[in-house]
């Protein structure tokens, strides 16, 4: 799957780039005080997830934050960049005219944080093991176009692709391609426990209970030129309220993930002393998905009726408290190919149009439907949203919606296996491109929606991957969104805003998130700017 990742909307944001002056640098350059980060993410070993921090098996925003800071990829992102640059690699390029062969040369003298040498064999090993393990909950879909990986010498890696893919460099910049130590990680199974052995800017010192400690990796060689702190301590909170209290009391310096809409409103009104907040647009989106083979929603008229009834303005007003904006296309605003396909096709909420769709298809009302939501993601209004959707649909008199709650450890597997008729998920992009909002669901099959994808999978998406100039792909992505609006395997609900919430003495928040909204801890300092 993507960024990403099935993920929750982060309470951080990427501010518009500004020039930063140079302040007191006594704490900079790797010598800064410890930065304490708070999060409500739940990352723990369980029977269902014995390897929660293995890049081959984890694919969510919480773990990606750790991966981005402790592992290297061949490529990464510089400040405010939307195209990747060499990180572990010294250079990378397509070596053929069809964009089917991609060659990278590694930097000199790379080592893992444990002192082991990092060579092209480790890169090959890392990619091959993700594909071999093929975890249902991992990012293998991002690497599905790889035919073979070669390591002809210690510094050269060659990827042979099954088909042209101009987005492949972007995929190599995601933690799906994190380089792991082949002397530590098993080749054919996940590494159990809370262990990470990488070559990124930080190394994992300890992970005990509700606290993980990262420190600057002295052997790191890559695109990050400077760390504005020497250590980051991540503390896990059961509730967003407890995390807010810790922030107000100065026990933590920054909230990584995630505050509720009410809390953001309180901070905006200045009710939390000593705290500053930056708001920005966000690539995070919220979708409603359907298993189109489930008997209750198999008739497209039922999904059409839902599309006619849903009131996005009410959801963003009453559920997200204006920390999100209505979304009418699979690709969000700010990304090439954004459209309002669903508004163009269904318009404003209309009970009459919904009734007409059901009547024309001979569907009896009220339609009985179970909507499933996850119960243990406290900072995302999963239950509140589910209740609001239930009220909207039932108020039409056309539906009889029952809600079903499930913990994340069973909710996500259920979605992957196609067990739920209807449910919602938040999504952060793997990379800043429209491909990452379409391909994971409708071409690479991360979720079992029982939707064939039609021209999206067979022709339109492959066509866009042959185009290096991503700005020229907009017409194809507009057409894909029209197809999704017509077939309705999903309905876009809203696009989240993002916020950086820090104590007033913390600097670097404006640079914290890269273009995929993944935190870069090295940007944070105490009285440091640069």
Order of alpha helices (4+ residues) and beta strands (2+ residues): beta-alpha-beta-beta-beta-beta-alpha-beta-beta-alpha-beta-beta-beta-alpha-beta-alpha-beta-beta-alpha-alpha-beta-alpha-alpha-beta-alpha-beta-alpha-beta-alpha-alpha-alpha-beta-beta-beta-beta
